[in-house]
Amino acid sequence: MAAGAASDQSWKSRVDSPLTDETIAEIDAWWRAANYLSVGQIYLLANPLLREPLTREHIKPRLLGHWGTTPGLNFIYAHLNRVIRERDLDTIYIAGPGHGGPGMVANAYLDGTYSEIYNDIDRSAEGVRKLFRQFSFPGGIPSHAAPETPGSIHEGGELGYALSHAYGAAFDNPDLLVAAVVGDGEAETGPLATAWHSNKFLDPATDGVVLPILHLNGYKIANPTVLARIPEEELFELMRGYGYTPYLVSGGFDGEDPIAVHERMAWILDEILDRIAEIKRGAADGTLEGRPAWPMLILRTPKGWTCPTTIDGHPAEDNWRSHQVPLADARDTPEHTRVLEEWMRSYRPEELFDESGAPEPGVVALAPVGERRMSANPHANGGLLRQALRLPDFRDYAVDVPEPGATIGEATRVLGTWLRDVIRDNPSNFRIFGPDETASNRLSDVFEVTDKQWDAERWPIDDDNHLARSGRVMEMLSEHQCQGWLEGYLLTGRHGVVNSYEAFIHIVDSMFNQHAKWLKGSRALPWRRPVSSLNYLLSSHVWRQDHNGASHQDPGFIDHVVNKKADVVRVYLPFDANTLLSTYDHCLRSVDYVNVVVAGKQPSPNWLAMPEAIEHCTRGLGLFDWAGTEVAGEEPDVVLACAGDVPTVEILAAAQILRERVPTLRVRVVNVVDLMRLQSEGEHPHGLSDREYDAVFTPDKPVIFAYHGYPWLIHRLTYRRTGHANLHVRGFKDEGTTTTPFDMVMLNDIDRFHLVADVIDRVPGLAAKEGVLRQEMQDARIRAKAYTREHGEDIPEVAEWSWTGSTPAGPLSTGGDND
Amino acid sequence: MAAGAASDQSWKSRVDSPLTDETIAEIDAWWRAANYLSVGQIYLLANPLLREPLTREHIKPRLLGHWGTTPGLNFIYAHLNRVIRERDLDTIYIAGPGHGGPGMVANAYLDGTYSEIYNDIDRSAEGVRKLFRQFSFPGGIPSHAAPETPGSIHEGGELGYALSHAYGAAFDNPDLLVAAVVGDGEAETGPLATAWHSNKFLDPATDGVVLPILHLNGYKIANPTVLARIPEEELFELMRGYGYTPYLVSGGFDGEDPIAVHERMAWILDEILDRIAEIKRGAADGTLEGRPAWPMLILRTPKGWTCPTTIDGHPAEDNWRSHQVPLADARDTPEHTRVLEEWMRSYRPEELFDESGAPEPGVVALAPVGERRMSANPHANGGLLRQALRLPDFRDYAVDVPEPGATIGEATRVLGTWLRDVIRDNPSNFRIFGPDETASNRLSDVFEVTDKQWDAERWPIDDDNHLARSGRVMEMLSEHQCQGWLEGYLLTGRHGVVNSYEAFIHIVDSMFNQHAKWLKGSRALPWRRPVSSLNYLLSSHVWRQDHNGASHQDPGFIDHVVNKKADVVRVYLPFDANTLLSTYDHCLRSVDYVNVVVAGKQPSPNWLAMPEAIEHCTRGLGLFDWAGTEVAGEEPDVVLACAGDVPTVEILAAAQILRERVPTLRVRVVNVVDLMRLQSEGEHPHGLSDREYDAVFTPDKPVIFAYHGYPWLIHRLTYRRTGHANLHVRGFKDEGTTTTPFDMVMLNDIDRFHLVADVIDRVPGLAAKEGVLRQEMQDARIRAKAYTREHGEDIPEVAEWSWTGSTPAGPLSTGGDND
């Protein structure tokens, strides 16, 4: 079924077939089989079905993996299988606890998906052997629910994002149930602690359902967990305070028969799904009032459930010691080998697999069919469902630029007009996410056609503030949430943008890492279909932090991003409205990238008309012939290069001063909008060849490069280029607090006056000839600084500066005496 | 009073003096004065006391600042002043909401601290004028509670860390009350959402008290806040679920007289402090059982309280529109100028300031005296209280290294023995923080003398797990909490270490940024005394992620750190136990730095005996003469350089192969332990001069550099060096998932075989002569890879490799036939 379409068949109430002992037995058989296959993955190289006595040679030499969380994950999976079948639920499973890999793989193997995707791991004894061997083995699969794991959209290596991903998946999927298992370790992280509040941003009618399952297994690596060590009533209050209706299933302790726990779990799960169905019906027929207290489940079971109770005299089951590999010496200690065999035989493998080694039909009877299998659900391979956006022609939104600098615009505001119509034309598969900054970042035209989705209380005062139960803009003051929601939304086949102040985006450095690595991993898997790129729009950037100050300023997210694999990351620095439009159109069409776009929101000159903007962005960098003083056929004396809107203004102002004052100097002006063009072609697919690079930057002339961010990044990208020794970069060097825009550039030595001085200092012979101009530049800085300190605003000669292509004009001709 | 000492006088119950109208009037006068001074800072350049009609010229040309949160912060400050006086409380104030600067400055001015520190801003009309002018003005002070703000340890520019800082300040300060105001915007962030759980890590007897004050002012930049838009009962449940006893004060809406709100606030604050005193008494006399439900206050007041109700027909007070500057055109619109004057006169400045412009005595009567003033409390200028650690002589913990590589050690485990005794000798001002990884990082010897502080439930099963109400190790699965607690602990004058897996430390990139900027800011202020450095110990590093896999691997925290100001950051890569001991001794003695130390925990050769280790670490880099084949007085043919433990092993193995196979080649081996040595001396205080650099790395010989992290960082640090064109760096390039250690280095081309091939390729003439060896290296890689894929462990020739200083030995002589 297409994403977004509602079905009458969904959300059935309890099917009137009481739980039978047979059903419970089926659940238990599945669970035992999944546990057996999980333990096997961690320990065994051979003898997968224990058809001979276990010996040292059957056991892996390096035991890597995590048992602790696995039986709980398998338990939940088995129970979900039953309700999916009974209610025909469209369900995906998010395994929040780290290292849930063996369990998720085991379940995908049992329901058949695994062998369908990886044909060599077939349903036979040999297939089981290969399944075991590959796990955490060189050349094999990792221990998380990685891209390689069918049914996964959440690797969970670093903890904290299970619920954000789950809600992101649920948005605009009204028929989807996202079962999100939250480990009690993960629950201690900040991002997870706030992600519970996602329920205030979910529309019960047009979005799907997230069922959070807090798995209290009690321990982390070496400690108890916080939520397992507060009174249950306190935990209930916490969950009610988060806006949920908590249900509890607890069991398996002190040797309790799992059958009894299965019965309680099945019963409660039916209760929960009935309540969900009731809410969904109310939302569909309009009788639901206010925000529902969605159910959530607290599942309290022993960590490492069903492993040996004690090992070497220490508790193992229900203890932190079962976190990783409970029998660490299983290979080299005969007693451990024996205990391992006993442990594995406790699952009764002889009942689970037939002669050929395939799972017995009764064991896998619980599996849903086809795409209802959680491992095969297309929402968990979102590229299968992805529809390209209907994009209005961005050229229709161009600002008029009769000549360079002739008009002024706020780049992101112009982008907002186009995004408004992107939303209009794509009402159910595109969203904008941001931490309360969408309007501040000047995208507010989108509110002509949509609202901010908000299911907390709405008051009359909000009438003009575009809050509604349903809307395309998602704002919560948590960059983690915004990014996590977007990731979940993208990985289930939709499109989006996250907008943020540049200074705050380091908050999600680590999330970016994981998403980039996920993309790298899934690109290597033919069965994973491409998903839309993760698009950042970073505004309120480092040069225009007038309202904020030192603690906010940092343009280093770009540095962080370019450390990741070149085939996944793209960085763009459009410098005006039309280049931003052209860039963003490209980003919204792309797949499997992370696109970082830094763009200004303040009034700034428009430099290029749309045809030139498109050509410039297509090339990724280019010459501003209109700003230089080159003579055709001759090499310039100096190259002035720039990347970023503010550096572009300063470079152009410097070029203007030079044109006026040193008219014989041959100046080339280069702008770089696609930062990856600077790298070698061997390092990045966008990289220029050395020949192309030299043709633009010259092999031997001085290059003065004004860059948006930390200057050394430009060196890091170009250190192998021929002319690198002549490259001199100005950028942000962590100077400046709340002050005026021009004071900011002066504090970091990237202002026009300093750039002109740089040219004089670096073009051979110029310093001797232009000593007066050099001194004048120094004086201009002193004058500008003094004026700013005196008046609290920028000196008029720069504040009111405008580019004139032909007439000599500019700062020095208008500067008065400011002493 | 010294930190940590308990006082009989603290924590008085209610003083038996009922609240009088006079006291309430005093509170209100203070509040009006603070509000007046806050508005003045945002708007006025001149006419500070409104002694003439307000005109355009009196108003700042650029209005920067945030009014919205300020009246609430001032309200709380005024009320705290009363209870501090009445109960003689030792109190600091943490202003969580961003942009609280004007309020905090106003209060510090009123209580006299500001003028004591900044003498030119005296208590006169001229002083008030200067106070106003400097705010968010070029060359002035920023809009946050920055280092420049007396009484602040929390800048709050980026939101989320108020409570973590507050608890960090309270640890080991049993008499300290930390009033922590949490904005309802900030409360949406992940780090803040989990920071509430800090109460499970506080010892009521030996730690101080945190009073969280959740300030529900209802709005963020452009949206309502989540916690202000859930039913109050739900919010109460949330707070009870977090383990607090919530109290509510709500008022000021719809024109309610503030006097009535003052009365309720004063009454509730007394209730709260009585309850706190009761808990503290119980903790002191041993009658307190279990974890107390500490009080917390929910204060619901209108955003922008007391500003104009509406502006230009839009609501201002109690609306998101009062977030920043409610009258944006105050200068250029006569009507706005008039409204501003009316607004400011509503505080009745004529009653607040005397003829000279000094605050009237009745207005500031509420101020506590001396160091009881929150702005002057020495805990908020922790360097005043800081006592140097008593450090046991680290040389006594040295491992025996009769010759290089002769013994094997786990570096961090050895460090743990020294840290154990650091804890023993410093029982109340040193703590170790970590997200559940202290034991995993092999520091477990510390548990011989201390415990993990844990005030959630302790069960009998924990008996061997070192959980106790009081202890020196703080473990919660939130890197944000760990770092935030440590920052609060350091800024109040104590010492500590945060240990983490290297892969997860990007989670706190943004927190690191802010702390580094705080240090940079406070170093410029003579009155701020130096605080202990923030010490990171990053283990389980990128080369040894056997249990984890791709999603965890990233050594780029170093790249992030070196973007910050050189005078604040230090990066060390000790490569064995003795160099780690020497490095950490240095770190724990240092002040005002961020020290990043990356060190291995896996068994690895010890290379240097302690005297050599000390010499090496003191120099920061040096030659391993014993590994090279230089001839005295001659330049080497090639330099093999390394930084980090695993790269050092691979470089030494490569050197061994070369010594054996190409004995005539003159090889120099260099190790870099202090990464900042590579930078130019102009860039970093630790930087080598070019002459020194050339002496070590040669100006013109090939340098093969094996580096722990992303290779381009080495280029970024050295691109101006003479021999940079000959520098060839191998490092982590984001390859590899769960596999063996040697496979990891092979996947990233930093293995010994590849390094030897690099040498052959780069030493002029060598490729022609050593084609056979070149091929052999290639074959060795293929063989090692095949063995690993086959056996699941590293090929014995590398797994069992050991350095032999004199005897030719090593991989190729032991390699068998592995086909």
Interface residues (C-beta under 8 A of the other chain):
Chain A: L45 K60 P61 R62 L64 G65 H66 S136 F137 P138 G139 G140 I141 P142 S143 H144 A146 E155 G156 G157 E158 L159 G160 G185 E186 E188 T189 G190 P191 L192 A193 T194 A195 H197 K200 K220 I221 A222 N223 P224 T225 V226 R229 I230 P231 E234 L235 F236 E237 L238 M239 R240 G241 Y242 G243 H314 P315 D318 N319 W320 Q324 D436 E437 T438 A439 S440 K452 W454 A456 E457 R458 W459 I461 D462 D464 N465 L467 E475 M476 L477 S478 H480 Q481 A503 F504 H506 I507 D509 S510 N513 Q514 K517 W518 K520 G521 D546 H547 N548 G549 A550 S551 H552 D554 G556 D559 H560 N563 K564 K565 Y710 W712 L713 H715 R716 Y719 H724 D734 T737 T738 T739 T740 D743 T788 R789 H791 G792 E793
Chain B: L45 K60 P61 R62 L64 G65 H66 S136 F137 P138 G139 G140 I141 P142 S143 H144 A146 E155 G156 G157 E158 L159 G160 G185 E186 E188 T189 G190 P191 L192 A193 T194 A195 H197 K200 K220 I221 A222 N223 P224 T225 V226 R229 I230 P231 E234 L235 F236 E237 L238 M239 R240 G241 Y242 G243 H314 P315 D318 N319 W320 Q324 D436 E437 T438 A439 S440 K452 W454 A456 E457 R458 W459 I461 D462 D464 N465 L467 E475 M476 L477 S478 H480 Q481 A503 F504 H506 I507 D509 S510 N513 Q514 K517 W518 K520 G521 D546 H547 N548 G549 A550 S551 H552 D554 G556 D559 H560 N563 K564 K565 Y710 W712 L713 H715 R716 Y719 H724 D734 T737 T738 T739 T740 D743 T788 R789 H791 G792 E793
